[in-house]
Amino acid sequence: MTISTDKLIQLRKDRGWSQEKLAAISGISVRTIQRA
């Protein structure tokens, strides 16, 4: 499954999640999220 970077950022911000929280919830590393 793929999702656009802009969409991912918008969804994360809409929920008030940090990159760290998104990483914990999704099971991927913070570094991967930072590179998206």
C-alpha positions, 0 to 999 in steps of 0.5 A: 500500500502506498500513500502520498507524503502530503496526505500522510503529513496532513493526516498526522497533523489532523490527529495531532500526532508527532512523528514518534507517535505515528512510528509507534502506532504504525510499527515503522521507524521514525527515520522512515517517517522522516524520509517520507 
